[in-house]
Amino acid sequence: MNIERILEIRYYPPGTERLNYILEKLDQHEKKLRDLSAKLNDAFDKLKAKHIHTLLSEAHQRAAQLQQTYTIHRESFKTKMEEEKAHRAQLRRQFYMYRTGKYPAAI
């Protein structure tokens, strides 16, 4: 194709039907992305709640071990038990906040 022939080709803007079709497709893509975003947010929230639940379970296991040790050596481990108790309470509050949808600012 020579340059003169290329210059003769004129640009014709798409018609209204084509523009409506393009807008409809863009709207469909926007809805898909919005749904995907919502699903990802839900998955992240569930993962965060699962993580806090795992930490809480581990804290309970440590508490059970400390309870056994506590019965043997009451006074030397009393302060450690109180610290673990406060830590578990904090994790429990965070877990229930995530579970009910009331999200804390930071963990």
N, C-alpha and C positions, 0 to 999 in steps of 0.2 A: 504494500500500500504506500503510495507516495504521500508526501506532506500536503499537497494541494487537496487530495481527497479527504485526508484527515481533517483539514480545516473546514471542509464543506459540511462535515457532520456536525449537526447542531444538537445542543443539549435540550431535551424536552423534560420539564419537571414531571414527576409522577402525578397521576390523577388522584382525585379525591378518594376513589375506591381503594387504590393502592395505599394511600396515606391512612385511611381508616383501618385497613388490614394491619399495617405496621403498628399503629397505636394499640390495636387490640392485642397483638402479639406481645408488645412491650408491657401491657397491663397484665397479661398472663404470666410473664416472666417475673414481674414485680410481686405478684401474689405468691408464686412459687418460692421466691427468695424470702418473702416475709414469713411464710410457713416454715421454711427451713431454719430461719433465724429463731423463731419461737421454739422449735423442737430442740435446737442446740442449747438455748437458754434453759429449757426444762431439763435436758440431760446434764448440763453443768450443775444445776441446783441439786439434782438427785445424787450426782457424784460427790458434791461437797457434803451433803447430808450423810452419805455413806462413809466418807472419810472421817467425819466427826464421830459417827457411830462406832467406827473401828477404833478410834482413839479412846472413846469412852469404854468400849469393851476391854481394851488393853489395860486401861486404868483400873477397871473392876478386877481384872485378874491380878494385877499388882496389889490391889487392896486385899484380896483374899490371901495372898502370900504374906503380906505384912500383918494381917490379922493372926495368922498362925504364929508368926514370929513374935507378935505383940503379946500373945498369951505366955510366951516363954520369957521374954525380956520386956516387961511392961513399961517401965520408966524410960529406958534408953530409946525406944522407938515411938514414944507418944507424940513428939513433935513432928516426926516424919509422917505419921498417920494423919495428923491435922493438915499438913501441907497437901498430901494426896487427896484428902477429903475436899479441900477447897478447890483443887484442880479438877476433880471429877464434877463438882457442882458447876464450875464454869463451863466445862465441856457439855454437861447435861443441858444447861441453859441455852448454849449455842445450838445444840442439836434440836431442841424443841422450837427454837426461833426459826431455824431453817425449815423444820417440818411444817410449821404453821404458816410460813411465808413472811414472817417478820424478820427481815434480814438485818444483822448487826453491821455497823460501819466497817469493822475490821475484826479479824480473829487474832 
